[in-house]
Amino acid sequence: MAAKGWAYLQSKMSREMRETLKRKPFLSKMFAGLVVHDETATLLQAKYGDRFNYQRSSEIDFIDNLDTQEIELATTTGEARHWAYQRYWHPTVQYATYDLPPGIP
């Protein structure tokens, strides 16, 4: 998802998110990450049905319903402290990482 670029991520944002970015551009990366998470959940649902449980507001992003594997989707930059925290509380969590595209203000 992130590889599709900033313009794509913006196109997937809600009207409210785009309006907020006009006033608070410092939220760009956070909103981009939310879109990546939501779009990843949509793709997983389309491909695997109900296999993965997406938990947008939880500590762990996805749970594989086949084996209860916890999966965290995270950017590769600036996440070290978060990952260490997750490893403490969720020692078997697996990470899927991505880079945000260039051009995000």
N, C-alpha and C positions, 0 to 999 in steps of 0.2 A: 504494500500500500504506500509506504513512505517513498518508495522509489518512483512513484508516479508524479512526484513533484508538489511544490507548494500550491500551484494553481489548482491542481486536482483536489488536494486536501481542503482548500477553501471552498471548492464547489460542493463538497460533501458536508460542510458545516451548516448548522441551522441558521436561519435568518437572525436569530437572537445572538448567536455567537459572532457572526460577521458584524453586526451592529456594535457589539461590545468591543470588538477589536479596533473599531474606529476611535473609541475613547480610551481603550486600554491595550495598546499594541504589545505591551510586555507579556500578555497572555497568549501570544501567538504559538509558542512552542507547546504550551500546555494543551491548547485547543487542537493543535496538529496531532499530538499524541492521543487525545481522545478519539479523534477521527480514525487514526490507525487502529486503535483497539476495537472500535465499533465495526469498522469495515472488515477487520480480521474475523470478528465474531460472525458477521454476516456470511463471509466466505466459508468458514467452518460449518456453519449451519447448512448452507447449500450443498456442501460436499459430503458431510457426515451426519446430517440430521441432528438428532439430540445427543450425539456422543459427547460433545463438550458443553459444559455448563459455564456460561460467561457471567462473571461477577464484577460488574463495572465498578461498584463502590466497595469492594472487599480488598483485603490484603493481597489475595492471590487472584489473578485475572481469570484463569480458566482451570476447570477440573475435568479431567478425562473420566467420563462416567463408566468406562470399561474397567479401569484399574485404579481409580481415584488418584491418579498422578496429578500433582499440582503443577501448573505452568504459569510462569510470569512472563509477560511480554513487556520489554523495556528497551529504552534507548541505550546505546552503548556508551554514551558520554554522561558523566555526572551521576552515575547510579551506584557507585561503590558502597556508599553508606546504606542505601536502601537495600541492596543485595545482602549486605552483612546482616542487617536486621531480619530480612526474610529467612536467611539461612539459620538464624538462631531459633525462630519460631516455627519454621517449616524446613527442617533439615534435608528433606528429599525433593524440594522444589526444583524444577528444571526451568531454565531460562531460554527464551527465544528473543534475540536482540535485533534491533534495527537502528539505522542511522536516519535522523531527520534529514530531509532534502535541503540543499543549499537554497538561499534566498528567503528564508523565513526571517522577518524583521525581529 
